[in-house]
Amino acid sequence: MPPSEIPTRPPARLAVLATAALLAAAPAAAQDNADRQRCLGEATATADQRIEACSSLIKSAGKKELLPYFIARGDAQREKGELDAAIGDYGEALKIDGAQLEALNRRGLAYAEKGDRDRAFADFDRAIRAHPKDAESYNNRGSVSRDRGAPDRALTDFDKAIQLDARLAAAHNNRGLAWYDRKNYERAIASFNEAIRLAPDIARPYVNRGNAYDDSGDAKRAVADYAEAIKRDPHDALAYLNRGIALRRQGDAERAFGDLDQAVKLDPSNLRAREERGLAAYRKGDYARAIEDFSEVIGRDPRSAAAYNNRGNAYDEKGDRGRAITDFTQAIRLDPKFADAYYNRAMALRKRGDLERAIGDFDQAIKLNGKNPAAFNARGNAFAEQGNYDRALADFDQALKLDADFAEAYNNRGNAFLEKKDYTQAITDYGKALQLASDNALFLFNRASALHFADRNKEALADINKSIERDGKKAPAFSMRGLIQEKLGERDKAIADFRRAIAIEPNLKEPADGLIRLGVRPRR
């Protein structure tokens, strides 16, 4: 999940600096005092009002008084997102005092926000050389080192920041992020715990600890932490996004959709939130909404292979195989090594009956990812549909080598053995499938069929009864029970079951043939 960092923004230092300047300054006019209060944040003012006030002071103040006004105007520019203007103002402050700590740190933060990590690192490094006991400068340099992919150097700086100021919550949080990057979730959580202890009202350490819990497999604690973050900051889109992702992974599609919908409302530009909302809509069966979200992602990022793949899945669930295949094909064009897109296109082709092309795509999916048991299982089904049961069996064997608890693969291998009239092995495989999914009506039906063909009809009757109890709307199940009752000499019960099958599915041939064998004219 996307981690979030706490940069250091020390307003207290600017207040101290501003107070010193006021004490040193000569008595000023009332308008100058009002401008000074707005500029330095001592009076409520918007960013634009602060910029206007600071600009007025910069025009009228003497050189010795300018430094805090340039820094304050830079802060207001940065708040507005005018980073180049902010960097310019901090630069003016540094022309007055090249070692000024606030100006170096704040210009470094502005460079970091622009993505200019090298200049950011240089400013923080310069701040440390001039002020070797400043914890915040170490924290900020560590954050840039982490962004540059140097977690060890980042950890060294965060450790130093904490050594200098053990109460600096940002350093504990950011050290947690460095441990998180290294997948040391235990140490990451310990650091986030300390950040939360020191700053219990800040949302982001909760988000970050939630990420660490989620990635370490503790989804329950992760969701709880995201909830704590949302309590502290109801406008934190990242907290809603991450909680939505965690809930979706837990199978709670409804709650996930609600969180992801809120994340999109809070940050409409966040494509990850929109794509995740599409996935949640897909999971809850709202394929039209899923297609809408994936289409929006594609419109804004037409090179997103994942979005095409996901939209293809939604089209496939709607039964629109043509559009599904088109989307999977585009995903493959964008990413020729996208194994899932080959797998999904193969599934859509198989549903259309194009088994040769489907097998070709399964081949490619397996070539790209030979550890996906689902791909072997699906290719095995395609071979079985071609009547090539030996190759099907080989694929089901491989699927089960990769996942010994793959119930569907046991069931499908049982089907292949059934077609080869190896009823003993079929019954064994259906039994293994049922050990993993004892209430599965299809597995019970299949084992009942194998038991019937093996002339073990009393056992078959027990299985088919359980199958019908779990799903009493399938005509083939009543037809099979009719066949079993017929073999057991229960003529009236067999007739009743054949009639029930025909009532559900009037054109089914097998129960009609059963009635004729029993001397009863089928009624449709």
C-alpha positions as CSV (number, residue, x, y, z in Angstrom):
1,M,0.0,0.0,0.0
2,P,1.1,3.6,-0.5
3,P,3.1,4.6,2.6
4,S,3.0,8.2,3.8
5,E,5.9,10.2,5.2
6,I,5.9,13.0,7.7
7,P,8.3,15.8,6.6
8,T,9.5,18.2,9.3
9,R,7.8,21.6,9.2
10,P,9.0,23.4,12.4
11,P,6.8,26.5,12.7
12,A,8.0,27.2,16.2
13,R,11.4,28.2,14.9
14,L,10.0,30.8,12.6
15,A,7.9,32.2,15.4
16,V,11.1,32.6,17.6
17,L,12.9,34.2,14.7
18,A,10.0,36.6,14.0
19,T,9.8,37.6,17.7
20,A,13.5,38.4,17.8
21,A,13.1,40.6,14.7
22,L,10.2,42.4,16.2
23,L,12.1,43.1,19.4
24,A,15.1,44.5,17.4
25,A,13.0,46.6,15.1
26,A,12.1,50.2,15.7
27,P,8.5,51.1,16.6
28,A,6.4,50.7,13.5
29,A,3.2,52.2,12.1
30,A,-0.1,50.4,12.8
31,Q,-0.3,49.1,9.2
32,D,3.2,47.6,9.4
33,N,2.2,45.8,12.6
34,A,-0.9,44.4,11.0
35,D,1.2,43.3,8.0
36,R,3.8,41.7,10.2
37,Q,1.2,39.8,12.2
38,R,-0.4,38.4,8.9
39,C,2.9,37.7,7.3
40,L,4.3,35.8,10.3
41,G,1.1,33.9,11.0
42,E,0.4,35.7,14.2
43,A,-3.0,36.7,12.9
44,T,-5.5,34.7,10.9
45,A,-4.9,35.1,7.2
46,T,-5.1,33.2,3.9
47,A,-2.0,32.3,2.0
48,D,-2.6,35.1,-0.5
49,Q,-3.1,37.6,2.3
50,R,0.2,36.5,3.9
51,I,2.0,36.8,0.6
52,E,0.6,40.3,0.2
53,A,1.6,41.3,3.7
54,C,5.1,39.9,3.4
55,S,5.6,41.5,0.1
56,S,4.6,44.9,1.6
57,L,7.1,44.4,4.4
58,I,9.9,43.3,2.1
59,K,9.5,46.6,0.1
60,S,9.6,48.7,3.2
61,A,11.9,46.9,5.7
62,G,15.6,47.3,6.2
63,K,18.0,44.6,5.1
64,K,18.4,43.2,8.6
65,E,14.7,42.7,9.0
66,L,14.1,41.0,5.6
67,L,15.1,37.4,6.4
68,P,11.9,36.3,8.4
69,Y,9.7,37.9,5.8
70,F,11.3,36.0,2.9
71,I,10.9,32.8,4.8
72,A,7.3,33.5,5.7
73,R,6.4,34.4,2.2
74,G,8.2,31.2,1.0
75,D,6.0,29.2,3.4
76,A,2.8,30.8,2.0
77,Q,3.9,30.2,-1.6
78,R,4.7,26.6,-0.7
79,E,1.3,26.2,1.0
80,K,-0.3,27.3,-2.3
81,G,1.8,24.8,-4.3
82,E,3.9,27.6,-5.9
83,L,7.1,25.8,-5.3
84,D,9.4,27.7,-7.6
85,A,8.3,31.0,-6.0
86,A,8.9,29.4,-2.5
87,I,12.3,28.2,-3.5
88,G,13.1,31.7,-4.8
89,D,12.1,33.3,-1.5
90,Y,14.1,30.8,0.6
91,G,17.0,31.6,-1.7
92,E,16.7,35.3,-1.0
93,A,16.8,34.5,2.7
94,L,20.0,32.5,2.2
95,K,21.6,35.4,0.4
96,I,21.2,37.3,3.7
97,D,22.4,34.3,5.8
98,G,23.8,31.3,3.9
99,A,23.6,29.1,7.0
100,Q,20.1,30.0,8.1
101,L,18.6,26.7,9.3
102,E,14.9,27.3,8.5
103,A,15.6,28.6,5.0
104,L,17.9,25.6,4.2
105,N,15.4,23.0,5.6
106,R,12.4,24.6,4.0
107,R,14.0,25.1,0.6
108,G,15.1,21.4,0.8
109,L,11.5,20.4,1.5
110,A,10.2,22.5,-1.4
111,Y,12.8,20.8,-3.7
112,A,11.7,17.4,-2.4
113,E,8.1,18.2,-3.1
114,K,9.1,19.1,-6.7
115,G,10.9,15.8,-7.0
116,D,14.3,17.4,-7.2
117,R,15.9,15.0,-4.6
118,D,19.5,15.9,-5.4
119,R,19.0,19.6,-4.6
120,A,16.9,18.7,-1.6
121,F,19.6,16.4,-0.3
122,A,22.2,19.2,-0.8
123,D,20.2,21.7,1.2
124,F,19.7,19.2,4.1
125,D,23.3,18.2,4.0
126,R,24.3,21.9,4.1
127,A,22.0,22.4,7.1
128,I,23.7,19.5,8.9
129,R,27.1,20.8,8.3
130,A,26.2,24.2,9.6
131,H,24.0,22.9,12.5
132,P,25.3,19.4,13.4
133,K,23.0,19.1,16.4
134,D,19.8,19.8,14.5
135,A,17.6,16.6,14.6
136,E,15.1,17.9,12.0
137,S,17.8,18.3,9.4
138,Y,18.9,14.7,9.9
139,N,15.3,13.6,9.6
140,N,14.8,15.5,6.4
141,R,18.0,14.2,4.8
142,G,17.0,10.7,5.8
143,S,13.7,11.1,4.1
144,V,15.4,12.1,0.8
145,S,17.9,9.2,1.1
146,R,14.9,6.8,1.5
147,D,13.3,8.4,-1.6
148,R,16.6,7.9,-3.5
149,G,16.5,4.2,-2.6
150,A,19.2,4.2,0.1
151,P,17.4,2.8,3.2
152,D,20.6,2.1,5.1
153,R,21.8,5.7,4.8
154,A,18.2,6.8,5.7
155,L,18.2,4.7,8.8
156,T,21.5,6.1,9.9
157,D,20.1,9.7,9.7
158,F,16.8,8.8,11.4
159,D,18.8,7.1,14.2
160,K,20.9,10.3,14.6
161,A,17.8,12.5,14.6
162,I,16.3,10.4,17.4
163,Q,19.6,10.4,19.3
164,L,19.5,14.2,19.2
165,D,15.8,14.5,19.9
166,A,14.0,11.4,21.1
167,R,10.7,13.2,21.1
168,L,10.8,14.0,17.4
169,A,7.7,11.9,16.2
170,A,8.5,12.5,12.5
171,A,11.8,10.8,12.9
172,H,10.3,7.7,14.5
173,N,7.6,7.6,11.8
174,N,10.1,7.9,9.0
175,R,12.4,5.3,10.6
176,G,9.4,3.0,10.6
177,L,9.0,3.7,6.8
178,A,12.6,2.8,6.2
179,W,12.1,-0.5,8.1
180,Y,8.9,-1.0,6.2
181,D,10.7,-0.6,2.9
182,R,13.1,-3.4,4.0
183,K,10.0,-5.5,4.9
184,N,11.1,-5.6,8.5
185,Y,7.5,-5.1,9.7
186,E,8.2,-5.9,13.3
187,R,10.7,-3.0,13.6
188,A,8.6,-0.8,11.5
189,I,5.6,-1.3,13.8
190,A,7.8,-0.6,16.8
191,S,8.8,2.7,15.3
192,F,5.3,3.7,14.4
193,N,4.2,2.8,17.9
194,E,6.7,5.4,19.3
195,A,5.5,8.0,16.7
196,I,1.9,7.4,17.8
197,R,2.9,7.6,21.5
198,L,4.6,11.0,20.9
199,A,2.0,12.4,18.5
200,P,-1.3,10.6,19.2
201,D,-3.4,13.1,17.3
202,I,-1.6,12.8,13.9
203,A,-3.2,10.5,11.4
204,R,-0.4,9.4,9.2
205,P,1.5,7.1,11.7
206,Y,-1.7,5.1,12.1
207,V,-1.9,4.8,8.3
208,N,1.7,3.6,8.1
209,R,1.3,1.2,11.0
210,G,-1.8,-0.1,9.3
211,N,0.2,-0.8,6.2
212,A,2.8,-2.7,8.2
213,Y,0.1,-4.8,9.9
214,D,-1.6,-5.5,6.6
215,D,1.6,-6.5,4.8
216,S,2.5,-8.8,7.7
217,G,-0.9,-10.5,7.5
218,D,-2.8,-8.9,10.3
219,A,-5.7,-7.4,8.4
220,K,-7.8,-6.9,11.5
221,R,-5.3,-4.6,13.2
222,A,-4.6,-2.9,9.8
223,V,-8.3,-2.0,9.4
224,A,-8.4,-0.8,13.0
225,D,-5.4,1.5,12.5
226,Y,-6.9,3.0,9.3
227,A,-10.1,3.7,11.3
228,E,-8.0,5.5,13.9
229,A,-6.4,7.6,11.2
230,I,-9.8,8.5,9.8
231,K,-11.0,9.6,13.2
232,R,-8.1,12.0,13.5
233,D,-8.4,13.3,9.9
234,P,-11.7,12.6,8.1
235,H,-10.2,14.1,5.0
236,D,-7.3,11.7,4.7
237,A,-7.9,10.1,1.3
238,L,-5.0,7.7,1.8
239,A,-6.5,6.2,5.0
240,Y,-9.8,5.5,3.2
241,L,-7.9,4.1,0.2
242,N,-5.8,1.7,2.3
243,R,-8.7,0.6,4.5
244,G,-10.8,0.0,1.3
245,I,-8.0,-2.2,-0.1
246,A,-7.7,-4.2,3.1
247,L,-11.4,-4.7,3.3
248,R,-11.6,-5.8,-0.4
249,R,-8.8,-8.3,0.3
250,Q,-10.8,-9.7,3.2
251,G,-13.8,-10.2,0.9
252,D,-15.9,-7.3,2.4
253,A,-16.7,-5.7,-1.0
254,E,-19.6,-3.5,0.2
255,R,-17.6,-1.8,2.9
256,A,-14.5,-1.6,0.7
257,F,-16.5,0.1,-2.0
258,G,-17.8,2.7,0.5
259,D,-14.2,3.5,1.6
260,L,-12.9,3.7,-1.9
261,D,-15.7,5.8,-3.0
262,Q,-14.8,8.3,-0.3
263,A,-11.2,8.2,-1.3
264,V,-12.1,9.1,-4.8
265,K,-14.4,12.0,-3.6
266,L,-11.5,13.3,-1.4
267,D,-8.9,13.0,-4.1
268,P,-10.5,12.7,-7.6
269,S,-7.1,12.8,-9.3
270,N,-5.9,9.6,-7.5
271,L,-6.1,6.9,-10.2
272,R,-5.2,4.1,-7.7
273,A,-8.3,4.9,-5.7
274,R,-10.5,4.9,-8.8
275,E,-9.0,1.6,-10.0
276,E,-9.4,0.0,-6.5
277,R,-13.0,1.2,-6.4
278,G,-13.5,-0.5,-9.8
279,L,-12.1,-3.7,-8.3
280,A,-14.5,-3.4,-5.3
281,A,-17.4,-2.9,-7.6
282,Y,-16.4,-5.9,-9.6
283,R,-16.2,-8.0,-6.4
284,K,-19.7,-7.1,-5.4
285,G,-21.1,-7.8,-8.9
286,D,-21.6,-4.3,-10.1
287,Y,-19.9,-4.8,-13.4
288,A,-21.3,-1.7,-15.1
289,R,-19.8,0.5,-12.3
290,A,-16.5,-1.4,-12.5
291,I,-16.3,-0.8,-16.3
292,E,-17.0,2.9,-15.7
293,D,-14.1,3.2,-13.2
294,F,-11.7,1.2,-15.3
295,S,-12.7,3.3,-18.4
296,E,-11.9,6.5,-16.5
297,V,-8.5,5.1,-15.6
298,I,-7.8,4.2,-19.2
299,G,-9.0,7.6,-20.4
300,R,-6.4,9.3,-18.1
301,D,-3.7,6.6,-18.4
302,P,-4.1,4.9,-21.8
303,R,-1.0,2.8,-21.2
304,S,-2.4,1.1,-18.1
305,A,-2.3,-2.6,-19.0
306,A,-3.8,-3.4,-15.6
307,A,-6.9,-1.2,-16.3
308,Y,-7.5,-2.9,-19.6
309,N,-7.1,-6.3,-18.0
310,N,-9.6,-5.4,-15.2
311,R,-12.1,-3.9,-17.6
312,G,-11.8,-7.1,-19.7
313,N,-12.7,-9.2,-16.7
314,A,-15.8,-7.0,-16.0
315,Y,-16.9,-7.3,-19.7
316,D,-16.4,-11.1,-19.5
317,E,-18.6,-11.3,-16.4
318,K,-21.3,-9.4,-18.3
319,G,-21.1,-12.0,-21.1
320,D,-19.6,-9.5,-23.6
321,R,-16.8,-11.8,-24.7
322,G,-15.9,-9.7,-27.7
323,R,-15.1,-6.6,-25.7
324,A,-13.4,-8.7,-23.1
325,I,-11.0,-10.3,-25.6
326,T,-10.3,-6.8,-27.1
327,D,-9.3,-5.4,-23.7
328,F,-7.2,-8.4,-22.8
329,T,-5.5,-8.1,-26.2
330,Q,-4.7,-4.4,-25.6
331,A,-3.4,-5.3,-22.1
332,I,-1.0,-7.8,-23.8
333,R,0.1,-5.2,-26.4
334,L,1.0,-2.8,-23.7
335,D,2.7,-5.5,-21.6
336,P,3.7,-8.6,-23.6
337,K,4.8,-10.3,-20.3
338,F,1.4,-9.9,-18.6
339,A,0.7,-13.5,-17.7
340,D,-2.7,-12.7,-16.2
341,A,-3.9,-11.0,-19.4
342,Y,-3.0,-14.1,-21.4
343,Y,-4.8,-16.3,-18.8
344,N,-7.9,-14.1,-18.9
345,R,-8.0,-14.0,-22.7
346,A,-7.7,-17.8,-22.7
347,M,-10.6,-18.1,-20.4
348,A,-12.8,-15.9,-22.6
349,L,-11.8,-17.8,-25.7
350,R,-12.6,-21.1,-24.0
351,K,-16.0,-19.8,-23.1
352,R,-16.5,-18.9,-26.8
353,G,-15.5,-22.4,-27.7
354,D,-12.2,-21.4,-29.4
355,L,-10.2,-24.1,-27.7
356,E,-7.1,-24.0,-29.9
357,R,-6.5,-20.3,-29.4
358,A,-7.4,-20.7,-25.7
359,I,-4.8,-23.4,-25.2
360,G,-2.2,-21.2,-27.0
361,D,-2.9,-18.4,-24.5
362,F,-2.7,-20.8,-21.6
363,D,0.6,-22.0,-22.9
364,Q,1.9,-18.4,-22.9
365,A,0.5,-17.7,-19.5
366,I,2.3,-20.8,-18.1
367,K,5.5,-19.9,-19.9
368,L,5.4,-16.5,-18.2
369,N,4.4,-17.8,-14.8
370,G,4.9,-21.5,-14.4
371,K,3.8,-21.4,-10.7
372,N,0.2,-20.5,-11.2
373,P,-1.9,-23.7,-10.5
374,A,-5.0,-22.0,-11.9
375,A,-3.5,-21.8,-15.4
376,F,-2.6,-25.5,-15.4
377,N,-6.1,-26.4,-14.1
378,A,-7.8,-24.2,-16.8
379,R,-5.6,-25.6,-19.6
380,G,-6.5,-29.1,-18.3
381,N,-10.2,-28.3,-18.7
382,A,-9.6,-27.1,-22.3
383,F,-7.8,-30.3,-23.1
384,A,-10.6,-32.3,-21.6
385,E,-13.2,-30.4,-23.7
386,Q,-11.1,-31.5,-26.7
387,G,-11.3,-35.1,-25.5
388,N,-7.6,-35.2,-24.8
389,Y,-7.9,-36.6,-21.3
390,D,-4.3,-37.7,-21.0
391,R,-3.0,-34.2,-21.5
392,A,-5.7,-32.9,-19.2
393,L,-4.7,-35.3,-16.5
394,A,-1.0,-34.2,-16.8
395,D,-2.1,-30.6,-16.3
396,F,-4.3,-31.4,-13.3
397,D,-1.4,-33.3,-11.8
398,Q,0.8,-30.2,-12.2
399,A,-1.8,-28.0,-10.7
400,L,-2.0,-30.2,-7.6
401,K,1.8,-30.3,-7.3
402,L,1.7,-26.5,-7.1
403,D,-1.3,-26.4,-4.7
404,A,-2.1,-29.6,-2.8
405,D,-5.3,-28.0,-1.5
406,F,-6.8,-27.1,-4.9
407,A,-10.2,-28.6,-4.6
408,E,-11.3,-27.7,-8.1
409,A,-8.3,-29.5,-9.6
410,Y,-9.1,-32.7,-7.7
411,N,-12.7,-32.4,-9.0
412,N,-11.6,-31.8,-12.6
413,R,-9.1,-34.6,-12.5
414,G,-11.9,-36.8,-11.2
415,N,-14.0,-35.7,-14.3
416,A,-11.1,-36.8,-16.6
417,F,-10.9,-40.2,-14.9
418,L,-14.7,-40.5,-15.1
419,E,-14.5,-39.9,-18.9
420,K,-11.8,-42.6,-19.1
421,K,-14.1,-44.9,-17.1
422,D,-11.6,-45.2,-14.3
423,Y,-14.4,-44.9,-11.7
424,T,-12.2,-45.9,-8.7
425,Q,-9.7,-43.1,-9.3
426,A,-12.5,-40.6,-10.1
427,I,-14.3,-41.5,-6.8
428,T,-10.9,-41.0,-4.9
429,D,-10.4,-37.6,-6.5
430,Y,-13.9,-36.4,-5.8
431,G,-13.4,-37.5,-2.2
432,K,-10.3,-35.4,-1.9
433,A,-12.2,-32.4,-3.3
434,L,-14.9,-33.0,-0.8
435,Q,-12.4,-33.1,2.1
436,L,-11.5,-29.6,1.1
437,A,-15.1,-28.4,0.4
438,S,-17.6,-30.7,2.0
439,D,-20.7,-28.7,1.2
440,N,-20.0,-28.3,-2.5
441,A,-23.1,-29.5,-4.4
442,L,-21.2,-30.0,-7.7
443,F,-18.5,-32.2,-6.1
444,L,-21.2,-34.3,-4.4
445,F,-23.1,-34.6,-7.7
446,N,-19.9,-35.7,-9.5
447,R,-19.0,-38.3,-6.9
448,A,-22.6,-39.6,-6.9
449,S,-22.3,-40.0,-10.7
450,A,-19.1,-42.0,-10.4
451,L,-20.5,-44.2,-7.6
452,H,-23.6,-44.8,-9.8
453,F,-21.5,-45.8,-12.8
454,A,-19.4,-48.1,-10.5
455,D,-22.8,-49.7,-9.4
456,R,-22.4,-48.4,-5.8
457,N,-25.9,-46.9,-5.9
458,K,-26.6,-46.8,-2.1
459,E,-23.5,-44.7,-1.6
460,A,-24.4,-42.7,-4.7
461,L,-27.9,-42.0,-3.3
462,A,-26.4,-40.5,-0.1
463,D,-24.2,-38.1,-2.1
464,I,-26.9,-37.0,-4.5
465,N,-29.4,-36.4,-1.7
466,K,-26.8,-34.1,0.0
467,S,-26.2,-32.4,-3.4
468,I,-29.9,-31.6,-3.8
469,E,-30.1,-30.4,-0.2
470,R,-27.4,-27.8,-1.0
471,D,-28.8,-26.8,-4.4
472,G,-32.2,-28.0,-5.3
473,K,-32.6,-26.2,-8.6
474,K,-30.4,-28.3,-10.9
475,A,-32.2,-30.6,-13.3
476,P,-29.2,-32.9,-13.8
477,A,-29.2,-33.7,-10.0
478,F,-32.8,-34.8,-10.0
479,S,-32.1,-36.7,-13.2
480,M,-29.1,-38.5,-11.6
481,R,-31.1,-39.3,-8.6
482,G,-33.8,-40.8,-10.8
483,L,-31.2,-43.0,-12.4
484,I,-29.9,-44.1,-9.0
485,Q,-33.5,-44.8,-7.8
486,E,-34.2,-46.8,-10.9
487,K,-31.1,-49.0,-10.3
488,L,-32.2,-49.5,-6.7
489,G,-35.7,-50.6,-7.9
490,E,-37.5,-47.6,-6.5
491,R,-39.7,-47.1,-9.6
492,D,-42.1,-44.4,-8.2
493,K,-39.3,-42.4,-6.7
494,A,-37.4,-42.6,-10.0
495,I,-40.4,-41.4,-11.9
496,A,-40.9,-38.5,-9.5
497,D,-37.3,-37.4,-9.9
498,F,-37.3,-37.6,-13.7
499,R,-40.5,-35.5,-13.7
500,R,-38.9,-33.0,-11.4
501,A,-35.9,-32.7,-13.7
502,I,-38.1,-32.1,-16.7
503,A,-40.1,-29.5,-14.8
504,I,-36.9,-27.5,-14.3
505,E,-35.4,-28.2,-17.7
506,P,-38.0,-29.4,-20.2
507,N,-35.6,-30.2,-23.0
508,L,-33.3,-32.4,-21.0
509,K,-33.1,-35.8,-22.8
510,E,-31.9,-38.1,-20.0
511,P,-34.9,-37.9,-17.7
512,A,-37.3,-38.2,-20.6
513,D,-35.5,-41.4,-21.7
514,G,-35.8,-42.6,-18.1
515,L,-39.5,-42.1,-18.0
516,I,-39.9,-44.0,-21.3
517,R,-37.8,-46.9,-19.9
518,L,-40.2,-47.0,-17.0
519,G,-43.3,-47.1,-19.3
520,V,-44.3,-43.5,-18.5
521,R,-45.0,-40.9,-21.2
522,P,-43.0,-37.7,-20.5
523,R,-45.0,-34.6,-19.9
524,R,-43.4,-31.3,-20.9
